[in-house]
Amino acid sequence: MRFLSGLTLFFYTLVFLAVGTLLIVVSLNLVSPEMIIDVVNNIYATSNVRLVLGVTGLLLVLISFAVVNVAAGKMQREKTIAFENPDGQVTISLSAIEDFIKRAMKQLPEVKELRPNVRAGKKGIAIINRVILFSDINIPETTEKIQNIVKTRVQDMLGVEEPISIKVHVVKIVHKEEPLNQAKKDDKGAQFRGSIEYGSY
């Protein structure tokens, strides 16, 4: 993979340098149209040069297809987690894990909203949680509780021993809203106190 990346970088750098130099030369009018025509005619007249150009072009096309396939495969692997069972391979979508974490966090009264982002790589699984917390809580204790629950639930669900990194990013702290039923009871229970004055209209 590293060899392919290095070879791709070399060829693309070479092509961009050649194209950039050609554009600069043409823009500065350093080469006449006749010289360009002569170079093209010499290329067509020399079979060895045409062979080198053809092989170079074919190599660039093959490298481009290989880079696209490798990039597409890497993107697909990053969107899933795969492990082997005795009967075959099993893949789990990262979005399914994110939905599982959201449901698991609904049990915490300190959390108003949690949006997880799961990433899988060679170093393990990284989970970044963007949370909205209520104001009447202890943030260090709550975030530690979130990390412990998420890590335990994900490990139990996947059954893997890969390292799991849990990060918590508190994006907002809000006040708890008073329940609507309680507010209605308070309105009904309110009594008017004081004298009533009647006037003529």
C-alpha positions in Angstrom: 0.0 0.0 0.0 2.8 2.4 0.8 4.6 1.5 -2.4 1.5 2.2 -4.4 0.9 5.5 -2.7 4.5 6.5 -3.3 4.4 5.5 -6.9 1.1 7.3 -7.4 2.5 10.5 -5.8 5.6 10.3 -8.0 3.7 10.0 -11.2 1.1 12.6 -10.4 3.8 15.0 -9.3 5.7 14.4 -12.5 2.6 15.0 -14.7 1.6 18.2 -12.8 5.1 19.5 -13.1 5.2 18.8 -16.9 1.8 20.3 -17.5 2.6 23.3 -15.3 5.9 23.9 -17.0 4.3 23.6 -20.4 1.6 26.1 -19.6 4.2 28.6 -18.2 6.3 28.2 -21.4 3.3 28.7 -23.6 2.0 31.7 -21.7 5.4 33.5 -21.8 5.6 32.8 -25.6 9.0 31.0 -25.2 8.1 28.3 -27.6 6.8 29.0 -31.1 4.0 26.9 -32.7 6.5 25.6 -35.2 8.6 24.1 -32.4 5.6 22.4 -30.9 4.6 20.9 -34.3 8.2 19.7 -34.8 8.2 18.0 -31.4 4.9 16.3 -32.1 6.1 15.2 -35.5 9.3 13.7 -34.0 7.2 11.8 -31.5 5.0 10.4 -34.2 8.1 9.5 -36.3 10.0 7.8 -33.5 8.5 4.4 -32.5 10.5 4.1 -29.3 9.2 7.5 -28.0 5.6 6.5 -28.9 6.1 3.2 -27.0 7.4 5.0 -23.9 4.5 7.5 -24.0 2.0 4.7 -24.5 3.4 2.6 -21.6 3.5 5.7 -19.3 -0.1 6.6 -20.2 -1.3 3.0 -19.6 0.5 2.9 -16.3 -1.1 6.1 -15.2 -4.5 4.8 -16.0 -3.9 1.6 -14.1 -2.6 3.4 -11.1 -5.6 5.7 -11.1 -8.0 2.7 -11.1 -6.0 1.1 -8.3 -6.1 4.2 -6.2 -9.9 4.6 -6.7 -10.4 1.0 -5.7 -8.2 1.2 -2.7 -9.9 4.5 -1.6 -13.4 3.0 -2.1 -12.5 -0.1 -0.1 -11.0 1.9 2.7 -14.1 4.1 2.9 -16.3 1.0 3.0 -14.1 -0.6 5.8 -14.3 2.6 7.8 -18.2 2.5 7.7 -18.4 -1.1 9.1 -16.8 -3.3 11.7 -16.0 -6.9 10.6 -15.2 -10.0 12.6 -15.0 -13.7 11.8 -17.5 -16.3 13.1 -17.1 -20.0 12.6 -19.7 -19.9 9.9 -18.4 -16.8 8.1 -17.7 -13.1 8.3 -20.0 -10.7 10.0 -20.1 -6.9 9.4 -21.8 -4.3 11.5 -22.7 -0.9 10.3 -21.3 2.0 12.3 -24.6 3.7 12.1 -26.2 0.7 13.8 -23.8 1.1 16.7 -24.6 4.8 16.9 -28.3 4.1 17.1 -27.6 1.5 19.8 -25.6 4.1 21.9 -28.4 6.7 21.5 -31.0 4.2 22.9 -28.7 3.2 25.7 -28.2 6.8 26.8 -31.9 7.5 27.2 -31.8 6.0 30.6 -29.6 8.8 31.9 -31.7 11.6 33.3 -28.7 14.0 33.3 -28.5 13.8 29.5 -30.9 15.8 27.3 -29.4 14.7 24.0 -26.5 12.6 22.8 -25.2 12.3 19.2 -22.4 9.7 18.9 -20.0 9.4 16.0 -18.3 6.0 15.7 -15.1 5.5 13.8 -13.2 2.3 13.2 -9.5 2.1 12.4 -6.4 0.0 12.8 -5.9 1.4 16.3 -9.4 0.3 17.5 -12.8 2.0 17.8 -13.1 5.7 18.5 -16.5 7.0 19.7 -17.0 10.8 19.9 -20.2 11.8 21.8 -21.6 15.3 21.4 -24.0 15.8 24.4 -26.4 18.3 25.7 -26.5 18.2 29.5 -28.9 19.6 32.1 -27.5 22.3 34.3 -28.2 20.8 37.7 -25.6 18.0 37.4 -21.9 17.4 38.1 -20.3 17.5 34.7 -17.1 15.4 35.6 -19.2 12.6 37.2 -21.8 12.6 34.4 -19.3 12.5 31.6 -17.4 9.7 33.3 -20.7 7.8 33.7 -21.4 8.3 30.0 -18.0 7.0 29.0 -18.3 3.9 31.2 -21.8 3.1 30.0 -20.9 3.5 26.3 -17.7 1.5 26.6 -19.4 -1.3 28.5 -22.4 -1.5 26.2 -20.4 -1.5 23.0 -18.0 -4.1 24.3 -20.8 -6.3 25.4 -22.6 -5.9 22.1 -19.6 -6.5 19.8 -17.9 -9.0 22.0 -14.5 -7.8 20.8 -11.3 -7.0 22.8 -10.2 -4.1 20.6 -9.4 -0.8 22.4 -12.3 1.5 22.5 -11.7 5.3 22.9 -14.7 7.2 24.3 -14.6 11.0 24.0 -17.3 13.3 25.3 -17.8 16.8 24.0 -20.4 18.9 25.9 -21.9 21.3 23.3 -24.6 22.8 25.5 -25.9 23.0 29.0 -29.6 23.7 29.4 -32.1 24.1 32.3 -34.6 21.4 33.0 -38.0 22.5 31.8 -40.9 22.3 34.3 -43.3 19.4 33.4 -46.4 20.7 31.7 -48.8 18.7 34.0 -47.1 20.3 37.1 -47.5 23.7 35.6 -51.2 23.1 35.0 -51.7 21.9 38.6 -50.0 25.1 39.9 -52.3 27.2 37.7 -55.4 25.4 39.0 -54.3 25.6 42.6 -53.7 29.3 42.4 -56.3 31.3 44.3 -57.1 35.0 44.1 -56.5 36.8 47.3 -57.7 40.3 48.1 -60.8 42.4 47.9 -62.9 42.8 44.8 -64.1 46.3 43.9 -67.1 46.7 41.7 -67.5 49.8 39.7 -70.3 51.3 37.5 -69.9 51.3 33.8 
